[in-house]
Amino acid sequence: MVTDGATKDRPATDRPVTDRPATGRSSTDRPATDGAVSATPPSRPVHSYENAIRESVWVDTRLDLDDDGRSDRVAVDIVRPSEPARQGRDVPVIMDASPYYACCGRGNEGQRKAYDADGDPVTFPLYYDNYFVPRGYAFAAVDLTGTSRSDGCVDVGGRSDITSAKAVVDWLNGRARAYTTREGGVRAHADWTNGRTGMIGKSWDGTIANGVAATGVEGLETIVPIAAISSWYDYYFSQGAPLYDSGPEWLSDYVETPRARARCAAVQRQLVDEAPRNGDWTGLWDDRDYVRDAERVRASVFVVHGQQDLNVRSQHFGQWWDALARAGVDRKIWLSQTGHVDPFDFRRADWVNTLHRWFDHELLGLDNGIDREPMADIERAPDRWSTSGHWPPRPTENVTLRPTKGDGQGAGGLGLRPGRGTATFTDDPARGESDWAAAIDTATPEKAGFTTRPLSRELRLSGSASVRVAVTPTTPTAHLTAVLVDLGPATIRDYGDRGEGITTLPHRTCWGAATIADSPCYRETAATTADVSATVVSRGWADLGTHASAREGRPLTPGTEYTLTVRLAATDHVVPAGHRLALIVAGTDKDLIDPPADRPALTLDLTRTSARVPVVGGASAFVRATTGTPAVTVPHTTDPDQVEPPSHARRVPLPGGEHR
């Protein structure tokens, strides 16, 4: 038992925790429970964590990006149980490859590695080591090249980042060399492992897991990417529209060691020169697009993402998931209402239990039934979860919804019948999705809004939507934003708050074994909620100049009509009975960077504008929900001051999607 001041910590148990029943779930949902009976008992904490073997090795990457005349070596800190080694038994490896171990720390409390006077690791961030090493796993914390104790350069998701982590998997499987010191000399052999490796990590760490899996490396059995990037272009841009005011060179500089900065000027220049801020797609982005190599993935994939993540936006998991499905990859998914938050901090007990069973199945080969359980867990309201056997659930079909012109006093309609006429709005970079949703029933000049009638029954959207616009601008440049909104009262996680849907509490809970230098105890969290009258379901942005080519923007001819399909982020959302579904089309979202110099007026041709929305049950479900007498009619205020959407203060992006 570990104590923290006057607060007594409680240890984690292996007893499954049952979720509270979900609310607002659709007919295809089931309440999330953890009542599955395991065919095989879970791995137990039978090994000594205090007496575990702790060591560091440097793996040869066969690259020389820092141009010092020798191969770059990546530092790997390892903790593994001593008992299997003495008994001649091999163990699998859980691996977190990160650029953050020295510069920024990991987890909600910013933990860093620590070493003793001899340079041996004594503190490993996060709970993976404390929890899993006593259960017969090794844990490897890898410093990406150019960071902490590794050689080389940070190239932000490129060849160096991915190769440095892949080389460790190769070494664990006897295909690469490693040494006991950075300088080389004595070889280090991974004769204590069976080579079966699972990669895990949040943000940049999870992104590396995606990238390594996309190489098809043998021995990588599973990955657990949490809030991870699947294509680095889509982190910085959305169809040509800039999302941040800096490029990958800033991230590289942020995490690199002084030694790397002094040697990696050529890599920095490449990151500047080949990632232009105009949003054009170059070869640099091809090299950092893991989606295109999804067919090479051999590992199973357990995706975790916040549907309101405005840092690593949910488009990343959506396009990755779809590509993995086409490749036939074994998959599982958790979708929360949070922003950029680890599941350890929004559903702790159930997360540790589920992750434990996942690794037992994928790395130890235990037949515990997790592969036969529902594929998806979805948060419907704060701390209220439901499950789906498949994701997106079957049947889900893209339904084409068409906007119709309103009476000039408020929103137009949204339904299956073709629209007529036009709708005109003027770009206003001072306003964004919350402002537009609040004023949906008022004719305001900065947006075009369209809504269904109040629903007579719930409508579930699941998957990725898109909006095809036919639009005429008045200037040579123009941005577009498309947003799907659930209009009606709800209590949601306040993803716009500083904690992005969570608040950190003073008391701690413990998850594994401890040493004097490495505690398994972490501060608990609780949901931060907001009462709202409108919930953004999905969003997307684009530069209209990419209408002819996704790879290159072009000047527009004022007065000429252009067609463009705006991709919206993946979602799973239930619009309750009595609420309305809205489509909003506008110009520059205030949370985007670098709005066009001009403020164009844009005219939509409603006969050629439509939204393809993934509806569970297809068009028939939409018809049933939008016809008949509404079960509950919820009046929607037209006074923006009475609407309380979550706050959307501009965030400062930190490397790989962390927020300060």
ROVEXFI-494525 format. One record per residue (C-alpha): residue in one letter; x, y, z. Coordinates in nm, 3 decimals. Each point is the difference from the previous one (the first is absolute). Layout:
<pts>
A;X;Y;Z .
...
</pts>
This chain:
<pts>
M;0.000;0.000;0.000 .
V;0.137;0.341;-0.097 .
T;-0.114;0.316;0.171 .
D;0.018;0.357;-0.121 .
G;-0.005;0.247;0.284 .
A;-0.322;-0.029;0.196 .
T;-0.182;-0.171;-0.286 .
K;-0.001;-0.378;0.003 .
D;0.041;-0.147;-0.348 .
R;-0.194;-0.308;-0.098 .
P;0.159;-0.264;-0.221 .
A;-0.151;-0.104;-0.329 .
T;-0.175;-0.335;-0.004 .
D;-0.063;-0.255;-0.271 .
R;-0.372;0.005;0.072 .
P;-0.194;0.124;-0.305 .
V;-0.181;0.328;0.050 .
T;-0.351;0.034;-0.141 .
D;-0.086;0.321;-0.183 .
R;-0.297;0.209;0.086 .
P;-0.286;-0.040;-0.249 .
A;0.025;0.219;-0.305 .
T;-0.258;0.269;-0.062 .
G;-0.114;0.136;-0.331 .
R;0.118;-0.312;-0.177 .
S;-0.145;-0.112;-0.329 .
S;-0.178;-0.327;-0.061 .
T;0.323;-0.145;-0.141 .
D;0.188;0.083;0.319 .
R;0.035;-0.214;0.310 .
P;0.098;0.131;0.342 .
A;0.372;-0.046;0.046 .
T;0.072;-0.270;0.256 .
D;0.307;-0.196;0.082 .
G;-0.184;-0.315;0.090 .
A;0.157;-0.229;-0.260 .
V;0.122;-0.329;0.144 .
S;0.361;-0.066;-0.091 .
A;0.071;-0.346;-0.132 .
T;0.353;0.029;0.137 .
P;0.091;0.178;0.327 .
P;0.192;0.327;-0.042 .
S;0.370;0.027;0.062 .
R;0.069;0.059;0.369 .
P;0.259;0.217;0.180 .
V;0.224;-0.290;0.106 .
H;0.340;0.158;-0.078 .
S;0.196;0.245;0.212 .
Y;0.001;0.353;-0.133 .
E;0.261;0.113;0.252 .
N;0.241;-0.273;-0.115 .
A;-0.071;0.048;-0.370 .
I;0.293;0.043;-0.240 .
R;0.047;0.361;-0.107 .
E;0.240;0.074;-0.283 .
S;0.072;0.227;-0.293 .
V;0.108;-0.097;-0.350 .
W;0.075;0.200;-0.314 .
V;-0.143;-0.147;-0.320 .
D;0.170;0.065;-0.334 .
T;-0.246;0.163;-0.246 .
R;0.235;-0.022;-0.304 .
L;-0.071;0.369;-0.065 .
D;0.231;0.297;0.036 .
L;-0.225;0.303;-0.011 .
D;0.224;0.204;0.229 .
D;0.289;-0.058;-0.244 .
D;0.260;-0.090;0.262 .
G;0.141;-0.293;-0.199 .
R;-0.161;-0.282;0.199 .
S;-0.342;-0.157;0.021 .
D;-0.247;0.171;0.228 .
R;-0.077;-0.201;0.311 .
V;-0.330;0.023;0.181 .
A;-0.015;-0.035;0.379 .
V;-0.235;-0.261;0.145 .
D;-0.068;-0.022;0.374 .
I;-0.134;-0.341;0.099 .
V;-0.154;-0.145;0.314 .
R;-0.080;-0.371;0.002 .
P;-0.076;-0.268;0.259 .
S;0.305;-0.188;0.124 .
E;-0.173;-0.330;0.076 .
P;-0.077;-0.106;-0.360 .
A;0.358;0.086;-0.100 .
R;0.140;-0.228;0.271 .
Q;-0.241;-0.276;-0.103 .
G;0.086;0.027;-0.369 .
R;-0.346;0.126;-0.097 .
D;-0.054;0.278;-0.253 .
V;-0.233;0.295;0.051 .
P;-0.183;0.235;-0.239 .
V;0.063;0.374;-0.011 .
I;-0.223;0.305;0.040 .
M;0.172;0.297;-0.162 .
D;-0.058;0.376;0.006 .
A;0.223;0.188;-0.246 .
S;-0.010;0.373;0.075 .
P;0.181;0.330;-0.059 .
Y;-0.129;0.132;0.333 .
Y;0.187;-0.193;0.269 .
A;0.256;0.276;0.070 .
C;-0.156;0.322;-0.127 .
C;-0.361;-0.013;0.108 .
G;-0.093;-0.312;0.192 .
R;-0.286;-0.244;-0.049 .
G;-0.349;-0.027;0.138 .
N;-0.228;0.240;0.181 .
E;0.272;0.071;0.256 .
G;0.289;0.047;-0.244 .
Q;0.220;-0.286;0.124 .
R;0.359;-0.029;-0.126 .
K;0.253;-0.281;0.007 .
A;0.259;0.002;0.276 .
Y;0.335;-0.178;0.033 .
D;0.232;-0.094;0.284 .
A;0.364;0.106;0.037 .
D;0.108;-0.275;-0.241 .
G;-0.244;0.112;-0.267 .
D;-0.235;-0.295;0.047 .
P;-0.374;0.073;-0.022 .
V;-0.187;0.010;0.331 .
T;-0.318;0.195;-0.090 .
F;-0.221;-0.080;-0.296 .
P;-0.289;0.238;-0.077 .
L;-0.359;-0.123;0.003 .
Y;-0.133;-0.319;0.155 .
Y;0.079;-0.253;-0.275 .
D;0.314;-0.124;0.174 .
N;-0.148;-0.013;0.350 .
Y;-0.307;-0.189;-0.113 .
F;0.124;-0.232;-0.274 .
V;0.353;-0.101;0.106 .
P;-0.129;-0.196;0.303 .
R;-0.239;-0.173;-0.242 .
G;0.278;-0.136;-0.218 .
Y;0.063;0.277;-0.253 .
A;0.304;0.213;-0.074 .
F;-0.045;0.372;-0.052 .
A;0.222;0.197;-0.240 .
A;0.007;0.381;-0.002 .
V;0.167;0.114;-0.324 .
D;0.150;0.347;-0.051 .
L;-0.060;0.093;-0.363 .
T;0.311;0.102;-0.192 .
G;0.116;0.352;0.084 .
T;-0.166;-0.002;0.344 .
S;0.118;-0.074;0.352 .
R;0.290;-0.254;-0.013 .
S;-0.034;-0.095;-0.369 .
D;0.213;0.105;-0.298 .
G;-0.135;0.135;-0.325 .
C;-0.262;0.257;-0.095 .
V;-0.372;0.044;0.051 .
D;-0.180;0.008;-0.334 .
V;-0.357;0.012;0.136 .
G;-0.160;-0.324;-0.114 .
G;0.239;-0.064;-0.286 .
R;0.260;-0.263;-0.073 .
S;0.213;0.068;0.308 .
D;-0.292;-0.001;0.247 .
I;-0.150;-0.320;-0.135 .
T;0.327;-0.184;-0.067 .
S;0.130;0.070;0.351 .
A;-0.304;-0.172;0.153 .
K;-0.016;-0.275;-0.261 .
A;0.368;-0.081;0.064 .
V;-0.089;-0.083;0.360 .
V;-0.266;-0.247;-0.115 .
D;0.259;-0.148;-0.235 .
W;0.253;-0.032;0.284 .
L;-0.257;-0.169;0.223 .
N;-0.042;-0.253;-0.282 .
G;0.373;-0.055;-0.064 .
R;0.022;0.210;-0.319 .
A;0.193;0.305;0.126 .
R;0.303;0.077;0.216 .
A;0.006;0.172;0.335 .
Y;0.271;0.097;0.247 .
T;0.027;0.049;0.373 .
T;0.130;0.356;-0.043 .
R;-0.064;0.285;-0.240 .
E;0.356;-0.028;-0.131 .
G;-0.038;-0.367;-0.091 .
G;0.241;-0.278;0.088 .
V;-0.181;-0.271;0.195 .
R;-0.296;-0.146;-0.184 .
A;-0.338;-0.025;0.173 .
H;-0.222;-0.295;-0.086 .
A;-0.377;-0.027;0.049 .
D;0.016;-0.369;0.085 .
W;-0.254;0.050;0.279 .
T;-0.296;0.075;-0.228 .
N;-0.208;-0.196;-0.248 .
G;-0.009;0.311;-0.218 .
R;-0.377;0.049;0.028 .
T;-0.035;0.377;0.035 .
G;-0.292;0.233;0.062 .
M;0.041;0.374;-0.051 .
I;-0.208;0.254;0.190 .
G;-0.002;0.374;0.047 .
K;-0.194;0.323;-0.010 .
S;0.038;0.273;-0.261 .
W;0.347;-0.005;-0.162 .
D;0.074;-0.333;0.173 .
G;-0.315;-0.159;-0.145 .
T;0.084;0.155;-0.335 .
I;0.332;-0.186;0.000 .
A;-0.189;-0.321;0.072 .
N;-0.217;0.065;-0.307 .
G;0.307;0.069;-0.213 .
V;0.192;-0.308;0.114 .
A;-0.305;-0.221;-0.056 .
A;-0.027;0.142;-0.354 .
T;0.347;-0.141;-0.077 .
G;-0.134;-0.354;0.052 .
V;0.289;-0.085;0.233 .
E;-0.008;-0.359;0.126 .
G;-0.032;-0.044;0.374 .
L;-0.226;0.301;0.055 .
E;-0.315;-0.182;0.108 .
T;-0.222;0.289;0.104 .
I;-0.009;0.377;0.036 .
V;-0.213;0.223;0.225 .
P;0.007;0.350;-0.153 .
I;-0.164;0.257;0.229 .
A;-0.095;0.336;-0.155 .
A;0.252;-0.077;-0.272 .
I;0.079;0.157;-0.337 .
S;-0.051;-0.213;-0.311 .
S;0.123;0.256;-0.256 .
W;0.222;0.292;0.100 .
Y;-0.134;0.222;-0.278 .
D;-0.343;-0.027;0.159 .
Y;0.146;0.109;0.331 .
Y;0.120;0.330;-0.147 .
F;-0.257;0.058;-0.273 .
S;-0.355;-0.088;-0.093 .
Q;-0.033;-0.009;-0.378 .
G;0.239;0.293;-0.035 .
A;-0.133;0.202;0.294 .
P;0.269;0.048;0.269 .
L;-0.082;-0.129;0.347 .
Y;0.312;0.129;0.178 .
D;0.229;0.298;-0.048 .
S;0.316;-0.212;-0.003 .
G;0.130;-0.309;-0.174 .
P;0.185;-0.318;0.095 .
E;0.328;0.188;0.042 .
W;-0.139;0.156;0.318 .
L;-0.082;-0.341;0.148 .
S;0.343;-0.130;-0.091 .
D;0.172;0.292;0.168 .
Y;-0.219;-0.036;0.308 .
V;0.092;-0.360;0.082 .
E;0.356;-0.029;-0.135 .
T;0.301;-0.002;0.227 .
P;0.257;0.283;-0.032 .
R;0.237;-0.253;-0.158 .
A;-0.258;-0.088;-0.264 .
R;-0.082;0.363;-0.074 .
A;0.366;0.068;-0.065 .
R;0.028;-0.289;-0.246 .
C;-0.342;-0.010;-0.167 .
A;-0.016;0.326;-0.194 .
A;-0.049;-0.187;-0.328 .
V;-0.301;-0.187;0.135 .
Q;-0.143;0.326;0.133 .
R;0.039;0.166;-0.339 .
Q;-0.180;-0.291;-0.165 .
L;-0.289;0.033;0.244 .
V;-0.028;0.369;-0.089 .
D;0.054;-0.025;-0.375 .
E;-0.215;-0.306;-0.067 .
A;-0.293;0.092;0.229 .
P;-0.112;0.335;-0.146 .
R;-0.253;0.199;0.200 .
N;-0.220;0.041;-0.310 .
G;-0.154;-0.342;0.064 .
D;0.134;-0.172;-0.311 .
W;0.055;-0.375;0.033 .
T;0.365;-0.088;-0.064 .
G;0.209;-0.316;0.008 .
L;0.078;0.068;0.366 .
W;-0.366;-0.059;0.083 .
D;-0.008;-0.318;-0.211 .
D;0.276;-0.140;0.221 .
R;-0.206;0.080;0.310 .
D;-0.333;-0.138;-0.121 .
Y;-0.050;-0.335;0.171 .
V;-0.353;-0.046;-0.136 .
R;0.129;-0.077;-0.348 .
D;0.200;-0.296;0.142 .
A;-0.280;-0.145;0.212 .
E;-0.006;-0.315;-0.214 .
R;0.347;-0.082;0.137 .
V;-0.119;-0.007;0.362 .
R;0.033;-0.345;0.162 .
A;-0.067;0.108;0.358 .
S;-0.343;0.021;0.157 .
V;-0.106;0.356;0.083 .
F;-0.185;0.130;0.308 .
V;-0.090;0.362;-0.077 .
V;-0.090;0.254;0.270 .
H;-0.104;0.355;-0.091 .
G;-0.195;0.296;0.134 .
Q;-0.275;0.100;-0.239 .
Q;0.049;0.363;0.104 .
D;0.377;-0.005;-0.034 .
L;0.079;0.334;-0.164 .
N;0.373;-0.072;0.001 .
V;0.037;-0.338;-0.167 .
R;-0.342;0.024;-0.158 .
S;-0.223;-0.301;-0.032 .
Q;0.053;-0.015;-0.376 .
H;0.326;-0.176;0.089 .
F;-0.161;-0.304;0.158 .
G;-0.281;-0.005;-0.258 .
Q;0.217;-0.025;-0.310 .
W;0.240;-0.242;0.174 .
W;-0.287;-0.221;0.117 .
D;-0.157;-0.012;-0.346 .
A;0.332;-0.090;-0.164 .
L;0.066;-0.274;0.258 .
A;-0.348;-0.140;-0.060 .
R;0.067;-0.023;-0.373 .
A;0.327;-0.180;0.081 .
G;-0.179;-0.252;0.223 .
V;0.188;0.097;0.317 .
D;-0.136;-0.118;0.337 .
R;-0.126;0.311;0.178 .
K;-0.158;0.135;0.317 .
I;-0.097;0.360;0.082 .
W;-0.092;0.230;0.287 .
L;-0.152;0.342;-0.077 .
S;-0.039;0.252;0.282 .
Q;-0.162;0.342;0.026 .
T;0.330;0.153;0.111 .
G;0.257;0.202;-0.183 .
H;0.366;-0.109;-0.003 .
V;-0.015;-0.225;0.309 .
D;0.138;-0.345;0.087 .
P;-0.260;-0.263;0.104 .
F;0.195;-0.048;0.325 .
D;-0.132;0.347;0.083 .
F;-0.362;-0.035;-0.106 .
R;-0.090;-0.368;0.068 .
R;0.286;-0.128;0.211 .
A;-0.108;-0.329;0.157 .
D;-0.172;-0.131;-0.310 .
W;0.287;0.112;-0.220 .
V;0.268;-0.181;0.202 .
N;-0.214;-0.314;0.012 .
T;-0.071;0.009;-0.375 .
L;0.361;0.076;-0.094 .
H;0.114;-0.284;0.226 .
R;-0.230;-0.246;-0.174 .
W;0.097;0.136;-0.345 .
F;0.372;-0.050;0.058 .
D;-0.061;-0.340;0.162 .
H;-0.183;-0.107;-0.315 .
E;0.229;0.159;-0.258 .
L;0.341;-0.052;0.164 .
L;-0.043;-0.296;0.235 .
G;-0.248;-0.181;-0.223 .
L;-0.258;-0.049;0.277 .
D;-0.347;-0.094;-0.122 .
N;-0.186;0.246;0.223 .
G;-0.283;0.080;-0.243 .
I;0.082;0.364;-0.060 .
D;0.011;-0.065;-0.375 .
R;-0.362;-0.117;0.015 .
E;-0.131;0.302;0.190 .
P;-0.152;0.315;-0.157 .
M;0.244;0.185;-0.224 .
A;-0.084;0.353;0.120 .
D;-0.053;0.184;0.327 .
I;-0.152;0.347;-0.046 .
E;-0.056;0.268;0.263 .
R;-0.356;0.134;-0.040 .
A;0.002;0.244;0.293 .
P;0.264;0.077;0.262 .
D;0.102;-0.336;0.153 .
R;-0.287;-0.181;-0.177 .
W;0.109;-0.260;-0.252 .
S;-0.159;-0.240;-0.246 .
T;0.138;-0.265;-0.233 .
S;-0.041;-0.105;-0.363 .
G;0.079;-0.343;-0.138 .
H;0.151;0.161;-0.310 .
W;0.114;0.351;-0.078 .
P;-0.150;0.166;-0.185 .
P;-0.300;-0.214;0.094 .
R;-0.188;-0.203;-0.256 .
P;-0.187;0.117;-0.194 .
T;0.146;0.350;-0.040 .
E;-0.047;0.175;-0.333 .
N;0.097;0.339;-0.137 .
V;-0.317;0.203;-0.041 .
T;0.006;0.303;-0.229 .
L;-0.162;0.297;0.176 .
R;-0.080;0.313;-0.196 .
P;-0.039;0.356;0.125 .
T;-0.305;0.203;-0.096 .
K;-0.036;0.374;0.002 .
G;-0.160;0.159;0.305 .
D;-0.237;0.293;0.018 .
G;0.280;0.249;0.054 .
Q;-0.071;0.034;0.372 .
G;0.182;-0.309;0.123 .
A;0.134;-0.342;-0.093 .
G;-0.092;-0.189;-0.312 .
G;-0.110;-0.361;-0.006 .
L;0.203;-0.320;-0.014 .
G;-0.144;-0.319;-0.145 .
L;-0.001;-0.247;-0.286 .
R;-0.166;0.215;-0.265 .
P;0.215;0.213;-0.235 .
G;0.027;0.364;0.092 .
R;-0.047;0.306;-0.216 .
G;0.137;0.349;-0.007 .
T;0.312;0.137;0.165 .
A;0.133;0.103;0.339 .
T;0.267;0.267;0.046 .
F;0.230;0.069;0.295 .
T;0.306;0.217;0.063 .
D;0.323;-0.126;0.154 .
D;0.040;0.125;0.357 .
P;0.319;-0.138;0.165 .
A;-0.114;0.138;0.337 .
R;-0.271;-0.264;0.031 .
G;0.002;-0.377;0.016 .
E;-0.204;-0.316;0.045 .
S;-0.141;0.087;0.343 .
D;-0.113;0.343;-0.120 .
W;-0.161;-0.145;-0.312 .
A;-0.182;-0.271;0.195 .
A;-0.125;0.250;0.258 .
A;-0.152;0.216;-0.275 .
I;-0.132;-0.284;-0.218 .
D;-0.359;0.125;0.006 .
T;0.097;0.357;-0.071 .
A;0.100;0.123;-0.346 .
T;0.356;0.119;0.057 .
P;0.232;0.103;-0.284 .
E;0.299;-0.223;0.084 .
K;-0.160;-0.343;-0.048 .
A;-0.255;-0.206;-0.185 .
G;-0.195;-0.231;0.228 .
F;-0.241;-0.285;-0.073 .
T;-0.187;-0.225;0.243 .
T;-0.230;-0.299;0.006 .
R;-0.331;0.022;0.179 .
P;0.003;-0.121;0.364 .
L;0.058;-0.376;-0.007 .
S;-0.280;-0.236;0.093 .
R;0.256;-0.261;0.105 .
E;0.376;-0.010;0.056 .
L;0.239;-0.002;-0.295 .
R;0.348;-0.148;0.027 .
L;0.287;0.122;-0.217 .
S;0.305;-0.227;-0.013 .
G;0.305;0.043;-0.223 .
S;0.136;0.276;-0.223 .
A;-0.218;0.257;-0.176 .
S;0.073;0.241;-0.282 .
V;-0.158;0.312;-0.144 .
R;0.010;0.076;-0.371 .
V;-0.040;0.368;-0.075 .
A;-0.056;0.189;-0.322 .
V;0.112;0.350;0.091 .
T;0.083;0.327;-0.172 .
P;0.255;0.228;0.174 .
T;0.054;0.372;-0.050 .
T;0.377;-0.010;0.067 .
P;0.304;-0.201;-0.122 .
T;0.031;-0.184;0.335 .
A;-0.260;-0.153;0.228 .
H;-0.028;-0.243;0.291 .
L;-0.300;-0.220;0.071 .
T;-0.120;-0.166;0.318 .
A;-0.274;-0.263;0.020 .
V;-0.150;-0.108;0.333 .
L;-0.263;-0.252;0.109 .
V;-0.177;0.104;0.321 .
D;-0.245;-0.166;0.239 .
L;-0.245;0.275;0.098 .
G;-0.148;-0.065;0.343 .
P;0.091;0.006;0.369 .
A;0.263;-0.240;0.129 .
T;0.264;-0.041;0.267 .
I;0.336;-0.077;-0.159 .
R;0.363;-0.017;0.099 .
D;0.134;0.354;-0.025 .
Y;0.267;-0.075;-0.258 .
G;0.067;0.373;-0.045 .
D;0.110;0.036;0.360 .
R;0.369;-0.012;0.093 .
G;-0.022;-0.367;0.098 .
E;-0.187;-0.088;-0.321 .
G;-0.273;-0.182;0.186 .
I;0.174;-0.103;0.323 .
T;0.110;0.161;0.324 .
T;0.282;-0.141;0.212 .
L;-0.084;-0.087;0.360 .
P;0.233;0.001;0.303 .
H;-0.033;-0.366;0.104 .
R;0.194;-0.281;-0.166 .
T;-0.064;-0.359;-0.098 .
C;0.270;-0.260;-0.057 .
W;0.041;-0.232;-0.297 .
G;0.272;-0.254;0.055 .
A;0.307;-0.052;0.212 .
A;0.240;0.264;0.127 .
T;0.363;0.072;0.078 .
I;0.141;0.296;0.192 .
A;0.076;0.168;-0.333 .
D;-0.309;-0.103;-0.198 .
S;-0.352;0.041;0.137 .
P;-0.306;-0.149;-0.173 .
C;-0.232;0.259;0.156 .
Y;-0.164;0.275;-0.202 .
R;-0.244;0.279;0.072 .
E;-0.356;-0.092;-0.085 .
T;-0.215;0.203;-0.238 .
A;-0.366;0.085;-0.047 .
A;-0.204;0.118;-0.295 .
T;-0.028;0.374;-0.057 .
T;-0.344;0.060;-0.147 .
A;-0.192;0.276;-0.175 .
D;-0.371;0.046;-0.059 .
V;-0.046;0.096;-0.364 .
S;-0.277;0.071;-0.246 .
A;0.200;-0.114;-0.302 .
T;0.262;-0.273;-0.040 .
V;0.242;-0.005;-0.292 .
V;-0.010;-0.351;-0.141 .
S;0.260;0.027;-0.276 .
R;0.199;0.269;-0.177 .
G;0.227;0.054;-0.299 .
W;0.194;0.279;-0.167 .
A;0.139;0.064;-0.348 .
D;0.167;0.258;-0.218 .
L;-0.221;0.041;-0.305 .
G;0.317;0.031;-0.206 .
T;0.045;-0.379;0.031 .
H;-0.317;-0.063;-0.202 .
A;0.195;-0.140;-0.298 .
S;0.280;-0.178;0.188 .
A;0.038;-0.109;0.361 .
R;0.376;0.041;-0.038 .
E;0.015;0.360;-0.117 .
G;-0.204;0.314;0.055 .
R;-0.082;0.233;-0.288 .
P;-0.124;0.361;-0.020 .
L;-0.373;0.035;-0.051 .
T;-0.175;0.204;-0.266 .
P;-0.257;0.224;0.171 .
G;-0.350;-0.062;-0.130 .
T;0.079;-0.358;-0.108 .
E;-0.177;-0.295;0.161 .
Y;0.217;-0.277;0.149 .
T;-0.089;-0.338;0.143 .
L;0.189;-0.148;0.293 .
T;-0.063;-0.285;0.243 .
V;0.087;0.091;0.360 .
R;0.092;-0.306;0.207 .
L;-0.146;-0.003;0.350 .
A;0.154;-0.172;0.300 .
A;-0.117;-0.347;0.103 .
T;-0.261;-0.017;0.272 .
D;-0.249;-0.219;0.184 .
H;-0.286;0.209;0.132 .
V;-0.366;-0.057;0.085 .
V;-0.231;0.295;-0.071 .
P;-0.284;-0.050;0.249 .
A;-0.369;0.023;-0.079 .
G;-0.117;0.360;0.015 .
H;0.338;0.135;-0.111 .
R;0.087;0.117;-0.351 .
L;0.297;-0.079;-0.220 .
A;0.156;0.306;-0.161 .
L;0.247;0.060;-0.281 .
I;0.193;0.326;0.008 .
V;0.220;0.124;-0.284 .
A;0.213;0.308;0.065 .
G;0.337;0.156;-0.077 .
T;0.305;0.011;0.225 .
D;-0.047;-0.156;0.343 .
K;0.143;0.237;0.262 .
D;0.213;-0.285;0.137 .
L;0.183;-0.036;-0.332 .
I;0.330;0.175;-0.063 .
D;0.076;0.248;-0.281 .
P;-0.343;0.091;-0.139 .
P;-0.008;0.129;-0.358 .
A;0.106;0.363;-0.040 .
D;-0.337;0.081;-0.153 .
R;-0.345;-0.065;0.145 .
P;-0.179;-0.169;-0.288 .
A;-0.371;-0.031;-0.041 .
L;-0.086;-0.357;-0.100 .
T;-0.319;-0.111;-0.171 .
L;-0.113;-0.362;0.031 .
D;-0.195;-0.160;-0.281 .
L;-0.239;-0.209;0.208 .
T;-0.097;-0.224;-0.292 .
R;0.359;-0.125;-0.016 .
T;0.091;0.008;0.371 .
S;-0.052;-0.306;0.220 .
A;0.128;-0.187;0.305 .
R;0.077;-0.374;0.009 .
V;-0.070;-0.105;0.356 .
P;0.059;-0.353;0.143 .
V;-0.336;-0.095;0.151 .
V;-0.050;-0.322;0.192 .
G;-0.295;-0.162;-0.176 .
G;0.049;0.209;-0.314 .
A;-0.257;0.218;-0.175 .
S;-0.296;-0.189;0.149 .
A;0.124;0.082;0.351 .
F;0.033;0.366;-0.097 .
V;-0.354;0.005;-0.143 .
R;-0.143;-0.163;0.313 .
A;0.179;0.252;0.222 .
T;-0.104;0.308;-0.198 .
T;-0.366;-0.083;-0.062 .
G;-0.295;-0.041;0.233 .
T;-0.076;0.178;0.323 .
P;0.313;0.077;0.204 .
A;0.020;-0.188;0.326 .
V;0.126;0.313;0.172 .
T;0.017;0.346;-0.151 .
V;0.286;0.204;0.137 .
P;-0.016;0.371;-0.086 .
H;0.336;0.133;-0.108 .
T;0.089;0.346;0.114 .
T;0.080;0.265;-0.260 .
D;0.186;0.214;0.252 .
P;0.373;-0.085;-0.020 .
D;0.049;0.133;0.353 .
Q;-0.225;-0.275;0.134 .
V;0.200;-0.278;-0.161 .
E;0.293;-0.145;0.195 .
P;0.230;-0.191;-0.235 .
P;0.331;-0.115;0.145 .
S;0.275;0.258;-0.001 .
H;0.244;-0.008;-0.288 .
A;0.298;0.205;0.114 .
R;0.280;-0.027;-0.251 .
R;0.246;-0.270;0.102 .
V;0.375;0.006;-0.017 .
P;0.109;-0.322;-0.175 .
L;0.288;-0.188;0.156 .
P;0.196;-0.273;-0.177 .
G;-0.204;-0.283;-0.141 .
G;-0.322;0.133;0.140 .
E;0.061;0.086;0.365 .
H;-0.159;0.312;0.145 .
R;0.131;0.234;0.258 .
</pts>
